[in-house]
Amino acid sequence: MALELRQQLKLAQQLIMTPQLQQAIKLLQLSRIELLETVQQELLENPFLEEADYEDKALEMEDERKQSQDDDAYGTELTSNADWEDYLGEFASTPRLSQSREFEALEEISSLEARYTAKPTLEGHLLWQLRLSTLTETQQAIGEVIIGNLASSGYLSATVEEIAEMCRATPAETLSVLDRVQRFDPVGVAARNASECLLIQVKNLHYDRDSILVELIQSHLEDMEAKRYKPLLRKFNFTMEELKEYMDIIQNLEPLPGASFGGGEPTFVSPDIFVYNVDGEFIILLNDDSLPQLRLSDSCKMNTKDASEQDREYCAEKRRSASWLIKAMHQRNRTLYKVAESIVRQQKAFFDEGITKLMPLILKDIADDIDMHESTVSRITTNKYMATPHGIFELKFFFNSGLELDNGTQLGSESVKALIKKYISDEDPKAPLSDERIGDMLKDALQVQIARRTVAKYRTALNIQPSSRRKEHF
């Protein structure tokens, strides 16, 4: 059989993702911080893209409206009001409701202190106190080494001998400085174990005169943690009420003195959407704070007839890229708003009463409601946060499985978890609720049959121990 070349015509359909479509999909799933970085990078690379000031945008809108309206005595005032109504109307559920409450409501949900206050580090806080102390330069040098060897919990991660060797000092000198550092704020920092940390705090409060309290901390912390109370009652010959008084004192101490200090600048969640209640109606606003308003630069209108073909191709490509980015940003905002509006509409009971009224919801419900694909809803709800009257939640939080009630309605799994947490927090520590008993309580409250293993699964998801480990032994 001879080999030969042959031409053949074949008709086929193929789905190809253009670079513009890939960029639009990427923008959907970016978080707020990532989106800001992407836009800033594009502003640096694309000469035909620039950031528009709000004043410039308002002037452009005013000029366009003036061209389409007759000049009359009230034209300027009407135009000014209509501009802001149009601006809010596209991405606000009720644009005409008291605009004066807009910024007030945003502050109620996310205060300035929560956005701009930063915690000092443990190391910086201790070094500041070391500089203000009356220690000599040699002792301060030892103190710096001690502070430099602290773990994030506040405990000392090196031995006295190791620190003395690093400072070329004697163990006695190191112990003297360590004693001073341990009395810095927070008291008990630089302790070598939990018992020493609590004893330092007890001594600072002048409670060390009580020998029973000191012995409980020195030798019986594990017994109290495991709730082995009977041996302690027999050893010290006192009642359970007296033991509880000692336990209350110990529980008010701080076992991790460094826990309240961060390791650096804290990471805050900046909500993408604000939802607040105004006169019984939930208002939705997109958070466009710090996000630049993009527009095509005036340089895109320049004449390129005299430019080379390569320059013309470059300018045309950058113009298309800038125009497409503006369009993709606008489409992203529209999609995010439509998804948020659908969530508020379908989870209205949650926004009215809280987490116990969270209803079951899946991606398909939102996708069908706003006539979009499930994959689009999944991307737009990734790494996006909503500030609600009940706290800040990721959009994925509102999607949860449901339990069928006897009356034909459904209840969200997060609501069941909230009830389980409430029942356990109100239980008698002497007789904690078993998973089977919690199931019976849920059946009475919700009219739904929940298996014991389902209760155990939800309890484990809440990081709550079983009843046998929650029980206090007397």
C-alpha angles and dihedrals in degrees: 000000000000122000117234140171116243134179117226131186115217128180116210140157121227132177112227124183110221120215089251092055091047089052092050091051091048092052091054095062098039118111120234094264093046091049091052091051091049093050093046090051091050090049089056095047103038116067091191094060124077141164116259121216117229089239092054091048092050091050092051092050091047092051092050093049093046090055091056098043133064118251109253138151094271098038098103094048094046091048093051093050094044092051093060092042090054091046093052096034097068096057103019124082095216110018097174096057116108105304089193089072094053098087092035091056092047090054091050090056099039115017124205090243091058092052102043109025114103127194120233118241121253091239093051092046092052095044089053090056091044091056090052094048126099093241119130122249091260091051091046089053089054089047091054091054091049092050091046090057097054121118121226088262090060096250122131110254097192133061124249090247092053092050091047090052092050091050095039088235135126121264089244092057091047092050090051092055092042089056090055094047092050089061093054119105117306091044112227096034116143091031116149097222141004094264093054091045093054093043091055090053092046090051091049089054091047091240092124090093087078103083093192092057091049092049092048090055095042100046113010109047091110092050092053092046091052089045093239095155104152096072090050092051091052095045098049096030098226137123129263091254090058091048090051090055090057091045091052090055092049093045090054090060122090113245092184107043093179096051094092092059124079125221093240139317109001121238113237127195112236108203117231092204134035120205118184137164119248116178092333095311124106114232121202122206129174115229105238094162112138092001108121120238105234129213138161114272121242088242089074088072094058120122112257098178093109094045124099121263091253091053092048091051090049092050093046092050093049091047091052091046093051093046092048093049091053090049092046092050090051091048091049091054092048092050093046091050094047091050092048091048091051092049092051090048095049096039096043092131089060093052090047101046111007142249096329088069097051108136127213112268136171133191092255091061092058093040092054092045095054095030096242135123120270091238090058091052090047092053096046092050094052115107092351122129133203124205108216134174086261098050141285116307135175112247089241088064092073092060111082140142122263139229120220112237124211092249091059097258127113135233127203120248091234089060090053090050090051091053092048090051091049094049092050094046089054096044126115107258089214091058110023119194118264121223090251092052091049088052090054091049091051090050091054093046100041103022090235132122110235119182121232092243089054090054089048090051093052091044091052090049088056091052092241119148122234120267094261090062095040093056118106113225116218 
